[in-house]
Amino acid sequence: MHFKLIIALVERTETEAVLEAARAAGATGSTVISQARGEGAEKQKTFFGLNLETQRDVLLLLVEEHLARGILETIARVGRFEEQAGCGIAFQVDVEDAVGISHQIRVLSEKVQEEI
């Protein structure tokens, strides 16, 4: 079984909705790193010299490669990444090897067989 790591940077207010949707799309778990800060193509607005930034979370999801694209698209849709600049970003990278996931592999084996 081969895996992809989906990394999503989402507004904190959207984290739970994105995680629920990712799970419904086939993700079997996640790690959330809170209080991230990012900067995109457009500079953040300021108010009297103070930055007005929304808190972001970094979501890490190790997913089976056949399910990865669907999960990635679901995250983008639920997080509304394409609707407005600064809503979030997600991408996937290949994972060469992973350990500690044997319990997830049992669950994923059945799901992947249904997909392919």
Secondary structure, DSSP 8 states (H G I E B T S, - for coil): --EEEEEEEEEGGGHHHHHHHHHHTT----EEEEEE----SS---EETTEE----EEEEEEEEEHHHHHHHHHHHHHHHTTTTSTTSEEEEEEEES---S-HHHHHHHHHHHHHH-
